[in-house]
């Protein structure tokens, strides 16, 4: 008996999929010596096939252009999967860039998982030591955020322990060269966390990109089952929205909270009242595959994924490039500009971008480097 619907499809369509993606039988067999590998391999190909169909209908390579002049590009190597970055102006004598790294391909080295610090003047990279963690903790960070709470500086890190079925928020006290483990936060509403924003009182927001961890079909079918959730300082959870198609980046002030969505190409804003969240407003639906949100003056800097098929192929194999785009959304004018665009040859699958002192720092989902771009 086949143990899943996918297996039936794999057995039926494996030859056609291999031919469609130009895999020879010899090269296929070299990469799939066991049935388990065959299953995983064909499952990935099936997802790519579905992505292809959906991309044709809903997406295309972007026609965006930018007037930004790129003066220089510097590739800074570090751990695999530097998905999120932030400027740390609180815990160090000088501002530095913190980077959340986790390997997301089977062949990538999980030993590079960690939180890294980069000197903004010299580009020197240091992997921060994490101490006092639970002995059985598997560190696979995703989105993170920092806040000064009660005189101490804390880093909140989304962590995925999929092998244990555990999704959590890890809280660390930040020192110059160390992260001191404080606590592990679990809740039934921390389902498939992607990004986090932390308030100065210790409350925070998260985006759940799916209603179940690893449910790619929701993204493939554009289902609005993701959520935006607020967690108060006493641990209570309030669901602001439970009908979002792959929500991603989150940013908040005292009066508003914003979320970007990959599945809807949209940026939403919610008003914060004294005891509720109201007035969901669509600000733009031209944010192709919008990812994490950073603030620059009176605007948001938001990278995007303009081609889902190429993104997924890049996930399977780093030799495939995935286009990257970085938007600037002007909060006052409610308009969208393009700061940076690339076919993926310089950086693929851009996930976070921060503008600081004439440089655009761009991180990505998979490969082991960030890009430092001097722009005019």
C-alpha positions in Angstrom: 0.0 0.0 0.0 1.2 3.5 -0.8 1.3 5.5 2.5 0.3 8.8 1.0 -1.4 10.6 -1.8 2.0 12.0 -2.8 3.5 8.5 -3.4 0.8 7.7 -5.9 1.5 10.8 -7.8 5.3 10.2 -7.7 5.0 6.7 -9.1 2.6 7.8 -11.8 4.4 11.0 -12.8 8.1 10.4 -11.9 9.3 9.8 -15.5 7.5 12.8 -16.9 8.7 15.1 -14.1 12.3 13.9 -14.5 12.1 14.7 -18.2 10.4 18.1 -17.7 13.2 19.1 -15.3 16.0 17.6 -17.5 17.2 14.9 -15.1 18.8 11.9 -16.7 18.1 8.5 -15.2 21.8 8.1 -14.4 22.1 11.5 -12.5 18.8 10.8 -10.8 20.0 7.4 -9.5 23.2 8.9 -8.2 21.2 11.3 -6.0 18.6 8.8 -4.9 20.1 5.6 -3.8 17.4 4.7 -1.3 13.6 4.8 -1.6 13.4 7.4 1.1 15.6 9.7 -0.9 13.5 8.9 -4.0 10.3 9.8 -2.1 11.8 13.2 -0.9 13.3 13.9 -4.3 10.1 13.3 -6.2 8.1 15.2 -3.6 10.3 18.2 -4.2 9.8 17.8 -7.9 6.1 17.6 -7.6 6.0 20.8 -5.5 8.2 22.5 -8.2 5.8 21.3 -10.9 2.8 22.7 -9.0 4.8 25.9 -8.4 5.4 26.1 -12.1 1.7 25.9 -12.9 0.8 28.5 -10.3 3.6 30.8 -11.4 2.3 30.8 -14.9 -1.1 31.8 -13.7 -0.4 34.2 -10.9 3.2 35.3 -11.3 5.8 36.4 -13.8 9.3 37.7 -13.8 9.2 41.2 -12.5 9.2 44.2 -14.9 10.1 46.6 -12.1 12.9 49.0 -12.7 15.0 51.1 -10.4 16.8 54.4 -10.7 19.1 53.5 -7.8 22.7 53.6 -8.7 24.8 50.8 -7.3 28.3 52.1 -6.4 29.7 48.8 -5.0 28.7 45.3 -3.9 30.5 43.3 -1.2 29.7 39.7 -0.4 30.1 38.9 3.3 30.3 35.1 4.0 28.9 33.6 7.2 26.6 30.7 8.1 24.0 29.1 5.8 20.6 30.7 5.6 21.1 34.2 7.0 17.3 34.8 6.9 16.9 37.8 9.3 19.1 40.7 10.2 18.8 43.7 12.5 20.9 46.7 13.7 22.0 46.3 17.3 22.5 49.7 18.8 21.8 48.6 22.4 24.2 45.9 23.5 27.5 46.9 22.0 29.8 50.0 22.3 29.2 50.6 18.6 26.4 49.6 16.3 26.6 46.2 14.8 24.5 43.9 12.6 23.1 40.8 14.1 22.3 37.9 11.7 20.1 34.8 12.3 21.5 31.8 10.4 20.0 28.3 9.9 20.6 25.7 7.2 17.5 25.0 5.1 18.8 22.5 2.6 19.6 18.9 3.6 23.2 19.2 2.2 23.9 22.5 4.0 26.0 22.3 7.2 23.8 22.7 10.3 26.9 23.4 12.4 26.8 27.0 11.0 23.4 27.6 12.6 23.7 30.5 15.1 23.4 34.2 15.7 26.3 36.2 14.2 27.5 39.7 14.8 29.0 41.9 12.1 31.1 45.0 12.7 29.6 47.6 10.5 32.9 49.4 9.9 35.2 46.4 9.2 32.6 43.8 8.1 34.3 41.4 10.6 32.0 38.4 11.6 31.7 36.8 15.0 29.5 33.9 16.0 28.0 34.7 19.3 28.3 32.1 22.0 25.0 30.9 23.4 25.1 29.7 27.1 22.8 28.0 29.6 20.5 26.5 26.9 18.6 23.3 27.7 20.7 20.3 26.9 18.2 18.9 24.3 17.6 22.1 22.4 18.1 22.1 18.6 18.9 25.6 17.5 17.3 26.4 14.1 16.5 30.1 14.2 14.3 32.1 11.9 13.0 35.6 12.5 14.2 37.5 15.5 13.9 40.9 17.3 15.6 42.8 20.1 14.2 45.1 22.8 15.3 46.8 26.0 13.0 45.5 28.7 13.3 46.7 32.3 16.8 47.9 31.9 18.1 44.6 30.2 18.5 43.9 26.5 16.8 40.8 25.2 16.8 38.9 21.9 13.6 37.0 21.0 14.3 34.2 18.4 11.8 32.1 16.6 13.1 28.5 16.7 11.9 25.5 14.7 12.5 22.0 16.1 10.5 20.2 13.5 11.9 16.8 14.5 10.3 17.2 17.9 7.1 18.9 16.7 8.1 22.0 18.7 7.8 25.6 17.6 8.9 28.1 20.1 10.3 31.6 20.9 13.7 31.6 22.6 14.5 34.5 24.8 18.1 35.5 25.5 19.8 38.2 27.5 22.2 39.9 25.2 25.8 40.7 26.1 28.7 41.9 24.0 29.9 38.5 22.9 27.3 36.1 24.5 23.6 35.3 24.5 22.5 34.1 27.9 19.5 31.8 27.7 16.5 33.2 29.6 13.4 31.2 28.7 11.6 29.1 26.1 8.1 30.3 25.2 5.6 27.8 23.8 1.9 28.4 23.1 -0.8 26.7 21.1 -0.9 29.9 18.8 2.8 29.6 18.0 2.0 27.3 15.1 4.3 28.0 12.1 6.1 31.2 13.2 7.9 33.2 10.6 8.7 36.7 11.9 8.5 38.4 15.3 8.3 42.0 16.6 9.0 42.7 20.2 7.6 45.7 22.2 9.6 47.4 25.0 7.3 45.9 27.7 8.1 42.4 26.5 4.9 41.7 24.6 5.3 40.7 21.0 3.7 39.9 17.7 4.3 36.9 15.4 3.2 35.9 12.0 2.2 32.2 11.4 2.8 31.6 7.7 0.5 28.5 7.7 -2.2 26.9 9.8 0.1 23.9 10.2 3.9 23.8 10.2 5.2 22.7 6.8 1.9 23.0 5.0 3.2 24.1 1.6 -0.1 23.5 -0.1 -1.6 26.5 1.6 1.0 28.7 -0.2 0.6 26.8 -3.5 -3.1 27.2 -3.5 -3.1 30.7 -2.1 -5.2 29.7 0.9 -5.7 32.4 3.5 -5.0 30.3 6.6 -2.0 32.1 8.1 -2.4 34.4 11.1 -1.1 37.4 12.9 -1.0 37.0 16.7 -0.3 39.3 19.6 1.1 37.9 22.9 0.7 40.1 26.0 3.2 40.2 28.8 1.1 37.8 30.9 1.2 35.2 28.1 -2.3 35.7 26.7 -2.6 35.4 22.9 -4.9 37.6 20.7 -5.4 36.6 17.1 -5.5 39.8 15.1 -6.1 38.1 11.8 -6.6 34.4 10.8 -7.2 34.9 7.1 -3.8 35.8 5.6 -2.1 34.0 2.7 1.4 33.2 4.0 2.0 36.3 6.2 5.6 37.1 6.7 7.2 40.4 8.0 5.8 42.1 11.0 6.4 45.7 12.3 4.6 47.6 15.0 4.4 51.0 16.8 2.1 52.0 19.7 -0.7 52.9 17.3 -0.4 50.4 14.4 0.9 47.0 13.3 1.8 46.0 9.8 2.3 42.6 8.1 3.5 41.6 4.7 2.1 38.6 2.9 3.9 36.4 0.4 0.7 34.8 -0.9 -1.2 38.0 -1.5 1.7 40.3 -2.5 0.3 42.7 0.0 1.1 45.0 2.9 -1.7 45.4 5.6 -2.0 47.8 8.5 -4.1 47.4 11.6 -5.0 50.1 14.1 -4.3 49.4 17.8 -7.0 50.7 20.2 -6.8 50.5 24.0 -8.3 47.1 24.2 -8.6 45.8 20.6 -7.1 45.8 17.1 -9.3 47.3 14.4 -9.5 48.7 10.8 -7.5 46.3 8.7 -6.3 48.4 5.7 -4.7 47.1 2.5 -1.8 49.5 1.7 -0.5 47.9 -1.4 -1.0 44.6 -3.3 2.1 45.2 -5.6 4.6 43.8 -3.1 5.7 40.7 -5.0 6.3 37.9 -2.4 6.9 40.5 0.4 9.2 39.2 3.1 10.6 40.9 6.3 10.0 44.6 7.1 12.6 47.1 8.4 12.2 50.8 9.1 14.2 53.5 7.4 13.2 57.1 8.2 9.5 57.3 7.2 9.5 54.2 5.1 9.6 50.4 5.1 12.4 48.4 3.4 10.9 45.1 2.2 12.5 42.5 0.0 10.4 40.3 -2.2 10.4 37.0 -4.1 9.0 37.8 -7.6 9.1 34.2 -8.9 7.9 31.3 -6.8 9.1 28.6 -9.2 12.6 29.9 -9.2 12.6 30.3 -5.5 11.6 26.7 -5.0 14.1 25.4 -7.5 16.8 27.4 -5.7 15.7 25.7 -2.4 16.3 22.3 -4.1 19.6 23.3 -5.7 21.7 26.4 -5.1 22.8 26.3 -8.8 19.3 27.6 -9.7 19.0 31.4 -9.1 16.0 33.0 -7.6 15.3 36.7 -8.4 15.4 39.2 -5.6 13.8 42.6 -5.3 14.0 45.2 -2.5 11.1 47.7 -2.2 10.8 50.9 -0.3 7.3 51.7 0.8 6.8 55.4 1.7 4.4 55.6 4.7 3.5 59.2 4.1 2.9 59.0 0.4 1.7 55.4 0.5 3.8 54.7 -2.6 6.1 51.9 -3.6 9.6 52.3 -5.1 12.2 49.7 -6.1 15.7 50.1 -4.5 17.4 47.0 -5.8 16.6 44.3 -8.3 18.6 41.2 -9.3 18.1 38.1 -11.4 19.5 36.0 -8.5 23.1 35.9 -9.8 24.3 38.3 -7.1 21.9 37.3 -4.4 19.0 34.8 -4.5 15.9 34.7 -2.4 16.5 38.0 -0.5 14.6 38.0 2.8 15.6 41.1 4.8 17.1 44.4 3.8 18.3 47.2 6.1 19.4 50.7 4.9 22.2 52.2 7.0 24.6 55.0 6.3 24.4 54.7 2.5 24.6 50.9 2.4 21.8 48.4 1.8 22.4 45.2 3.7 20.6 42.3 2.1 20.2 38.8 3.7 18.7 35.7 2.1 17.0 32.5 2.9 19.5 29.8 1.9 23.1 30.6 0.8 25.9 31.5 3.3 26.4 35.2 2.7 24.8 38.6 2.9 25.3 41.4 0.4 26.5 44.9 1.3 25.5 47.3 -1.4 26.6 50.9 -1.5 23.9 52.9 -3.3 23.3 56.5 -4.3 
